[in-house]
Amino acid sequence: MIANLILDDLDKELERRGHRFCRYADDCNIYVRSQAAGERVMASVTALLEGKLRPASIRPRARLHTSGNVPSSATV
């Protein structure tokens, strides 16, 4: 429940930027066209969330995958 309240701001920001994404509870997949775009989005999302959550709760689970190398459990 708390994750949904905090991450509602993330949803709004991703929608504002026009990103395609899917979030369920505290897991979020953000779809981009390139590795470089993924790195930019990862940096900006991390900065946004670090303002709301402890950094230690974000970084260990955050991963970036290219479209040809996405495991079924990929989350960002």
C-alpha positions in Angstrom: 0.0 0.0 0.0 2.8 2.5 0.9 4.6 1.6 -2.3 1.5 2.5 -4.3 1.3 5.9 -2.6 5.0 6.7 -3.1 5.2 5.3 -6.6 2.1 7.2 -7.8 4.5 10.1 -8.4 6.7 7.9 -10.5 3.7 6.8 -12.6 2.7 10.4 -13.2 6.2 11.4 -14.2 6.6 8.5 -16.6 3.2 9.3 -18.2 4.2 13.0 -18.4 7.4 12.0 -20.2 5.5 9.7 -22.6 7.3 6.5 -21.5 5.7 3.1 -22.0 5.8 1.3 -18.7 4.1 -1.4 -16.5 4.1 -1.3 -12.7 2.7 -3.8 -10.3 3.1 -2.9 -6.6 6.8 -2.0 -6.3 8.0 -3.6 -9.5 8.2 -1.5 -12.6 9.2 -2.2 -16.3 10.0 0.9 -18.4 10.3 0.3 -22.1 12.8 2.3 -24.2 14.3 1.9 -27.6 18.0 1.8 -26.9 20.6 1.0 -24.3 21.5 4.8 -24.1 17.9 5.7 -23.5 17.6 3.0 -20.8 20.6 4.4 -19.0 19.2 7.9 -19.1 15.8 6.8 -17.9 17.4 4.6 -15.2 19.4 7.6 -13.9 16.4 9.9 -13.8 14.1 7.4 -12.2 16.7 6.6 -9.6 17.2 10.3 -8.8 13.4 10.7 -8.5 13.0 7.7 -6.2 16.1 8.5 -4.1 14.3 11.7 -3.1 11.4 9.7 -1.7 13.1 6.4 -0.6 16.3 5.2 0.9 18.8 4.6 -1.9 19.7 1.2 -0.5 16.1 0.0 -1.2 16.4 1.0 -4.9 19.7 0.1 -6.4 20.2 -3.6 -5.5 17.1 -4.6 -7.5 17.4 -2.1 -10.4 18.6 -3.7 -13.7 18.8 -2.6 -17.3 18.2 -5.1 -20.1 18.3 -4.6 -23.9 15.3 -5.8 -25.9 17.2 -8.9 -27.1 18.3 -9.9 -23.7 15.3 -9.5 -21.4 14.8 -12.4 -18.9 11.2 -13.1 -17.9 11.8 -11.6 -14.4 13.3 -8.3 -15.6 12.4 -5.3 -13.5 13.5 -1.8 -13.3 
